[in-house]
Amino acid sequence: MKNEFAQNEKEIIDRYEKKGYTQSYSLTNGQLMDLESKKKYAPKDVHIIAEHRFEGMTNPSDMSILYVVETKNEGKGTVLVNYNPSKSTEMALFFKEIPKENYRDQA
């Protein structure tokens, strides 16, 4: 019997992909870009459906957050954001600018 609760990022991404969250995104010029369609989204155009936090196995200060997102044109996908001193904070700042009313908890 498979454990219903995922233990790592890959397991959770796989679970959401089965629910249709298959788009991949990157940050380009301060906007979230769908890697397939090349459409770009401002923070106000992104809705957070769920978020999952992970601490580093060897260093708890290494943290990542998996965001499950939907865009204004019904794009659905996941974005993994790393939070640690050696990483760029550009993606973290983008997610911080998403309006609070765009957060939903449907995990």
N, C-alpha and C positions, 0 to 999 in steps of 0.2 A: 504494500500500500504506500503510495507516494504521500509525503508530508505536505499538507496544505499550506504551510507557512514557509516561504522561501527564506533561505539563509544568506544569499548573496545577490549582487546586482543582476547577474545573468539570469538567474531563476526568475526574478521579478520581471525583467524585461520580457522573457519568454512568456510569462503568464499574461502580460498586457498585450503582446503581439497576437496571442490567441483570441483576444477580445477586439482586435482590429486596430490597435495602436502600433502601426507599422512604419510610420514616417520617421525619418532621421533629420536632425536639424544641426546647424552650426551657427555661429554668430559672425555676421559680416556687417561692418560699418554700423555697429550699434543696433542691428536688427537680427531677429531670428530668421534664418533662411532654410526653407525646405530643400534638402539636397537633391531631391528628384525633380521637382517642378521649378525650383529656383525662385519661388515666391518668397517675399520678405514680409516680416511682421514686426510692428512696433509692440512695446510691452502692453499697450491697451488692447491689442488684437489677439492676445494669448490668454487662455484660461487654464488654470492649474486644476486638474481633476484629482490628483493625489500626489503626495511626495513621500519618499522613503529615504531615511538617513542611515548612513553606514560609517562606522569608525574603522580606521586602519587596524589591521591585525597586529602589526609590529609597533605602530606609533599612533596612539589614540588621537593625536592632534591632526593626523591626516584624516579628513572627513570628506565624504561625497554625499550628494543628494541626487536621487533619481526623481525627476519631475515627469509626471504623466500629463501631457498637454493636449489641448484642442485649440485650433486656430479659428479665426473669424469665418473662414470658408470651409469649415468642417474637417480640416486636416487633423489627424490623430496620430500622436507618436510619443516618444520618450526622449528626454535629454538628461544625460549624466553630467553633473557639475562637480568638479573636484575643488575642495577648499583646503588648501595648505599653503604654507609660506612660499613655496617654490613655483606655484601656479599663477597664471594670470587671473585677475579678479574681474575681467570684463564680463564674462558670462554671469558671475554672481551678481554683479551690479545690474545687469539686464533683468534678472529675475526679481531683484529687490524693487525695481520700478513697476512691476506688474501691479495694477490696482487691486486692493484688498477684495473688492467686490468680484474680482475674477477668479477667486479661489473657491473651489468646491471640494468637498471631501467625499469621494465616492469609492474609495479603495476597498 
